[in-house]
Amino acid sequence: MRAVATTEPGGPEVLTLTEVDSPTPGPGEVLIAVAAAGVNRADLLQRRGHYPPPPGVSDVIGLEVSGHVAALGAGVTEWVEGDPCVALLAGGGYADYVVAPAGQVAPVPDGVDLVTAAGLIEVAATVVSNMDHVGLRDGETLLVHGGTGGIGSFAIQYAKGRGCTVATTAGSPEKLATCRDLGADIALDYHDDWVAGLKDATGGRGADVILDIMGAKYLSANVASLSRGGRLVVIGLQGGVKGELNLNTLLGKNAVVTATSLRFRPAEQKAAIVARVVEEVWPLVSSGAIRLAGERRFGLDDVRAAHEHLESGANVGKVILTM
């Protein structure tokens, strides 16, 4: 089968399409003939050598796919060969075939194109699991950075569906307009003083929850933007890994700073998250209450261009590789 190999850590030029043996599903696993794979920021980190897969997981990049069930491992009874599906992976998605634990395989939402579906499961699982982790309550104020990306565009709509006030940051008038179109109540240009902008828009209160993809670069500003009892959850490190934290500010707000990674969670936790996504999120997607901000498709043999596009910052919505 075809798979994307990384010859060494580096830029998009290290990605090479090669031929490898197809995987075989073990007990409790499903073999998927891949139709499309979502491209995520974590993929860029892995390509650069900063985000290696868990032990025993394929070193082929790719954390989410859509496709059809091709074979079943021992003990798997909930799927039939030929079923369309999506899957949350720890790796291996940039290939014609991939295996996944059965609990991390889910049906395609009704009314969603199979290729488009490849870009749904990772963002949905990330947002839902992290909002559960920090206890987002209906009606609270959420700040999400990168509002036109895959995570941001989904989080805006998910929180709005729960009656939250949603604030977001983006880098251009066009992207800010997209955020508002998705439901954001407060859209802030990150080139400006967005901390002051958030305080002004919330009457000085700030955000109850902040979903952050930037890491070190925004750490101090995020803490300053929290309300009393606020919770900051870091899920990405686009702005670096080491930041300075004013513990007195945190103490004075009775606030929480936490960080999570979906990729390294045990399989049983991922299965529970996927089940929650199917139950809570898929009906919202099928009804149109949650919609994609857009997508850009690339063929598997054009994987370098896909990575270059995501890294450029010009992307809105999801980047998807088609097989």
Summary of the structure (lengths in Angstrom):
residues: 323
radius of gyration: 19.4
end to end distance: 11.2
largest distance: 59.1
contacts: 1133
relative contact order: 0.16
helix: 35%
strand: 27%
